[in-house]
């Protein structure tokens, strides 16, 4: 119904403008008695119409799209920042407890902090980094309670259309949500068979790897756009062995 009303209004508005335009041209002919020049300028105006269409469609619309994409990107990054502040950073700490190669990962992260190395270089290293989480009953219990507490946040983000346009972050959210779902389907996390622990370890490893890559992307954005937030995020580094958010020097 709304679409029909919109179409009707568009047709009516177009007709009104055409009638007004014709009336102005007729008035010009009546007043100046010069239909030849009126026809000449009419054709000249019509000749310029394609140029106007090009200017509007290619340039002005492109500028508007760029501005719209920047606004959208900013909204997405605000939500990503919210995720890591509220849930992501804590979840990385929990999963790191089962990371068999944690010291190697800490070494990579220490290089990043010490020489301000571009995160793209670190990402290349992490593509070869073997993420292997070995789950224990303690880690499963802690992770289960943590993701259960943050499940509304994760679900809310998965329902957000802007976030769904960010493919890599959406993949990470689905991996974390799947991990949460797997944990929620088990009544007793203390006495799981070895095969089930191996299966959960694979789910944890998948989520952990994606969390690391998204955290790096998040830190790159903060460093470029919000240095003061980047400073706090560095002091709250989930990979640091001795985390201290206080400014000591």
N, C-alpha and C positions, 0 to 999 in steps of 0.2 A: 504493500500500500504506500509506504513512504517512497519507494523507488518510483512508483507511478506519479506521485505528486511532484517529485523532484524533476522528472522528465517533462511533465506538463508545465511546470514553472519555467524550465529552460526554454522550451518551445515558445512560450508566451513572451518571455524576455527577448528572445531572438527576433520574434515578429515585431515587437515594439521598436527595437533598435533599427530594424530595416525600414519600418514605416517612417520613423523620425529622419533617417538618412535620406530617403526618397523625398520626403517633404522639404528638407533643407535644399536639396538640389533643384527641386521644382520652384522653390521660392527664389533661388539665385537666378534661374532663367527668367522668371517673371519680373524681377527687379532690374536686372542688368541687360535683359534682352539679347543675350549672347550665348545661345545653346552650343555653338561651336567650341568656344573656350571652355565652357562647363564640361563638355564631353571630353575635351583634351585632358583637363586636370583630373577628371574622373578616371580615365584610363591610366594616367600617370600614378594616381594613388593606388589603383589596382595592381600596377606593375611592382609597386613597392611592398605589397602584401606578403609575397614569398620571403622577402628579406626580413620582414618583421617576424614572420613565423620562425625563420632560422635563428634570429636573435633570441626570441623568447624560448623556443624549445631546446636549442643546443647550449646556449650560454647562460641565460638567466636560470633556467630549470636546473642546469648542472650546478650552478652556485648554490641554489636552494637545496639541492640534494646533498652537496658537500656539507652545508651547515647542519642539515637534518641528521646526517650520519655522525657528525661530531657530537651533537647533542645526545644521540642514541648511544654512541660509544662511551660517553661520559656516564650515562645512566647505568650501562652495563658494568663499567669499572667500579662504580659506587657499590653495586650489588656484590661484585666479586670481592671487593674490600670488606664488605660486611660479612661475607662467608668466612674469610680467613680470620677476621678478628673474633667472630663469634664461635666458629667451629673448626675451620681448616687447620689453623696453627696447632691447636690442642690435639687434633686427630693425628697430625704428623708426629707429634711427640710420642703419642701412645704407640703408633705403628713402628716408630724407630726403635722401640725396645726389643722388637723381634727381628730387626734388620741385621743379618749376619755380616754384611759388608758396611756397617755404619761408619767405621773409622775411615774407610776410603771415601765415603760420601762427605764426611766432615772435612777431610783434606781438600776436596774440591771446593767446598763452601768457604773454607778458610782462605783459599787462593782468591776467591771472588771478593772477600772483604778486604784482603791485604793490598791488592793492587788494582782494585776497582775494575777488574776484568769484565769485558762485555758479556752479558748473560748468554748471548748467542754462542760464544766460544764454549761456555760451560755446558750449554745444551748439547753441543756436539760430543762432549765427553760423556754426558749422561746417557746419550743414545747407546754407548758401548758399556755403560755401567750395568752390572748385573744386580738387579733388585731381587733379593730373596728374603722373604719374611718367614720366620719359623714361629708359628703360633704356640702359645702356652695357654693353659687354663686361665692364668692371671690376666694375660693380655686380652684374651677373648672376653672375659668378664668386664674388664675396664672399658674395652672398646664398645661392647654391647650397651653398657649404661650410658656412655658418652653419645653414641649415635642416636640412641633412643631419645635422649634429652634434646638433641638438635634435629630430630626428624621433621618437625613442623617447618623449620627453616629450609631444609633441603627440599621438601615437597613444594613449598611456596616458590622456590627458585625454579624448580622443574615446570611449574605452571606458568612461569613468566615468559611471554612471547619474545621479549628482548634477549633474555638469556639463551633461549633456544636457538637464536641466530648465531651464538658463539659456540661453534661446533666442539672445539677441544674442551672448553669448560663444561659443556653439557655432557660430554663423554665421561669426564671426571665425576660429575654429579651422579650419573647413572652407575658408575662403578662403586661409589660410596653407598648409594642407595641399595644396590644389590648386596653389598657386604652387610648392610644393616638388616636387609630382609633375610639373608641367610642366618644371621645370628638370632633374629627374632623368631625363627621357625624351630629353634632348638630349646627345649625346656631345661636341659641340664648341660651346661658348658664345662663341667668339671670332669666328666667321664665320657669323653668322645673317643671313638676308635681312631687308630692311627691313620686309616684311609680318609676319614672325615677331616681330621686335623690337617692332612696334606691338601685336601680340597679347599679348606678355608684359608690356608696359607697362600694358595694361588690367588684366591679372591683378594686377600689383603695385599699381596704383592702388586696386583694390577692397580688397585686403588691408590696405593702408596706411590707408585711410579708416576701416575697421572697427577697426583697431588703435588709432587715435587716440580714437575714441569709447569703446572699452573701457578705455583708459588713463585717460581722464577719470573714468569711473565708478569705477575702481579707486582713483584719487586721492581721490575724494569719500569713499569708504568709509574709507580710511586717516585722512583728516582728522577724521572723526567718531569713529572707534573707537580708532585708534592714532596719536596725534599724533607720537610719536617716530619711528615708521616713515614717517610722512608727511614729516617733516623730512628724512630721508635720501633719500627718493624725489624730493623737490624739488631737493636738491643733485645728484641723479643724473638730472636732467631730460633726456630724450633730445632735446628740442627746443632746448635751450640752446646758444648758439653757442660759449660759453666755459665748458664744464662743469668744475666743481671741487667735489669732495665734501668738501673740508676746510672746517671751520667757521672763517671768517675774521673774524667780528665777533659 
